[in-house]
Amino acid sequence: MRPSVFCMFFNNLVIWAAASAALLVAKTSLTSPPWPEVKLPDPVEEAKYHAEVVQKVNKMIAAGQYGRLFAVVHFASKQWKITGEDLIMMDNVLEAECGDRIRMEKVLLVGADDFTLIGRPLLGKDLVRVEATVIEKTESWPKINMRFWRRHSYQRKKSKMQRIQSFLPCCSVVRSGRGRYGDTRAAPGGGYSFTVSPGPLMAQHLFPRPLPQVCPLYLEHSDLIFPWSSTLC
């Protein structure tokens, strides 16, 4: 057999093997997973759906049909789920006196009965404002540290009392006046705010689109879909 004929035969053999490879592979959980193939939604339809969700949330806020709101904050090296009239106790040192009002800037989430605002990872400071009032600063119970080594006549006992500070959060969500959500043009003047604690709602619209690293995610609980989209941020 001449070399040219052999090369042609070998090439045809390789093409046939590649075409029939899919038929020769065994059907297992690795080659064909049991779950269906995930199809990403159309970006145009997703943008339309996102606008509808924002409009529904705006209507609920304007009508006051939001119920009791809550927030998840990162404070004193811990995450707290708080709402109005809650009490937080911490043993960290904080330079604040009783009666002082402090602001918790690291807000991860603000939610209600029908919608949730999720930060990525945090909500913007121009949107969320969670404040707390220091109501008490006292000492904790005696914390005893006991060291004992049996049969060696070794025994040490230390007692320590730490400071405990109590806070009464009063959460609020504040936006600066920069137009409707999605409008990047800055508008002069004030803004809107609505409170997490029980009280009148003063917001008419959601906040404008913030920076990409703190872009919030809007979810309406009744129409929740997966996967969550990040193309609009």
Secondary structure, DSSP 8 states (H G I E B T S, - for coil): --HHHHHHHHHHHHHHHHHTHHHHS---TTTS-SS-------HHHHHHHHHHHHHHHHHHHHHTTT-S-EEEEEETTEEEEE-TT--EEE-S-----TT-EEEE--EEEEE-SSEEEE-SS---TTTEEEEEEEEEEEE---EEEEEEETTTTEEEEEEE--EEEEEEEEEEEEE-S--STT--S---S--EEEESSSS-----S------GGG--EEEEGGG--SS---TT-
